[in-house]
Amino acid sequence: MPKSTWQLQEAKARFSEVVTRALREGPQTVTRRGRDAVVIVAADSFRRSSSTRRPRDFFRQGPFLDGVDLGRDRSPARRVDLCGS
């Protein structure tokens, strides 16, 4: 089975291979600290998908984001004392 997920360190060291695989085999996911960080896709594939949809919708609906939490943190902001009192 072809590799489609790369740790950031490995993706940096083998970037040319990651790009080649994205062109030949499809989207390549790069993880950072064990979590999905980015997806590298062929430009033609991205253009085809984004010409009919907004880029945000392309990334939200892509099968390569299955299991990724896209929710927004709704917790209140912390209070900061700017006067030093």
Secondary structure, DSSP 8 states (H G I E B T S, - for coil): ----EEEHHHHHHTHHHHHHHHHHH--EEEEETTEEEEEE--HHHHHHHHHHS-HHHHHHH-GGGTT--------------SS--
